Amino acid sequence: MASKIFRRATARSIDLVALGTILLHPFSLYVVLLLYWGDLLGGTTRQFCQTVVAAPREEYSPTEPPAMRRNGDSNPFRFFTPKLGTVRPAEWLPPIAVHNLKPAVVGLFTAAPMTAVAIGLTATNLEPPFAVRSWPTVSILTAGVLAVLVKHGWAFRRFVRSERPPAKQILPSLRWFGPILMAFPVIAVDTVHAGAEFNPSAGFTAVAVLIVVGHVVYETRRDELPTGADPFELSIPPRRPVERFRADRRAVRIAGMLDGVAPRIEWELLNVISRLTALLLLAVVGFVAASALGSIAAVVGACIAVVVGFVSMGIAHFELAFGAMEYRLYDDELVAYDARLDAVQWRVPLEAVRTVSIERGLWTEPPGTDAATVTLDRTDLAVEQSPYGFYRQSLPYVEEPERVVERLHQATTAAEKRHGNRA
């Protein structure tokens, strides 16, 4: 009973602060909008975090976006999408499915700079009829920040300890553009107050009451996410493999560095968005640096910061996607196993492999290494699996690729002969 009362109190904490604002502040609508703007920012951030720790997906190859071409695209963290398995970075967190990182991290880094621009422009142009650091404004805003932290921190804690749903049930409710759009009513109130030939305080107070009541009703009637999931996983063969092929960690990191700076460009909507996002990030970093350092230093500093950021993300992306991959050859099948995640990624019967070859190129054969990407021509790769085609029919950046091709060719030929004898 006590925990239920506490849960309801934390869920209504920001509304309680908003009601106090109406009673104490002479310009309550301003502050109420700022409080709910902060609440929206906290809720959006919490939903991004919930996407990260959501349950692993229930399908092997969901065909929903983000889709990609067979050989990959230029989107950040694209090779997280087909990954199976989880990591646990901290004891207080549940196991994190790697494929949840892509929509959460990419979405957050898309929304964050746009939201920062909206907040920065709003803060620059606002001329409120009160001093922000005066009483009771500073006390109310401090209480609002604490209420947002308590409300969404407690909600995230409950989510972590619950039967978590998969990310696909969270993403539809994640409206990251909400914090950006909240700038418009704040600016509208400021404009009306500055240009009005009468005192609008009474009308604004009535509007503030309606906003608080509407928010309470909305939060009360909002449906909670369904819980529970049945994650998909592939079993590890109980027998010992005949041979193991491993990825070259140094080659993986070099490939990640190249991919972070100059990924393959195939002109699709998703690729264009990812490039525009990078330019927007560069513009935001440059704007901040210009105000602090001057124009020339800002341009140089922004370029260096963005390049270093993309290189770091590329290395982390490829290291987690390919760095611990181990390809286990059995008498009748080839199994791709991630030793870091302790999970089978894909498996293919040897008789379903038509040909084996080495893929040459800058992105598949990192310079300065002897590693390369071995490609399988699979007869069992269905059309709906095409978003995962490169990942599930390639052995990226393996050591001694010529020996791998020769060994796989011998194994597939032997499997074909056995299949022919049985027929």
Buried (B, 14 or more C-beta within 10 A) or exposed (E): EEEEEEEEEBBBBBBBBBBBBBEBBEBBBBBBBBBBBBBBBBBBBBBBBBBBBBBBBEEBBBEEEBBBBBBBBBBBBBBBBBBBBBBEEEEEEBBBBBBBBBBBBBBBBBBBBBBBBBBBEBEEEBEBEEEEEEEBBEEBBEBBBEBBEBBBEBBBEEBBEBEBBBBBBBBEEBBBEBBBEBBEBBBEBBEEBEEEEEEBBEEBBEBBBEBBEEBBEEBEEEEEBEEEBEBBEBEEBEEEBEBEBBBBBBBBBBBBBBBBEEBBEEEBEBBEBBBEBBEBBBBBBBBBBBEEBEEEEBBEBBBEBBEEBBBEBBBBBBBBBBBBBBBBBBEBBBBBBBEBBEBBBBBBBBBBBEEBBBBEEEBBBBEEBEBBBBBBEBEEBEEEBBBBBBBBBBBBBBBBBEEBBEBBBEBBEBBBEBEEEEE
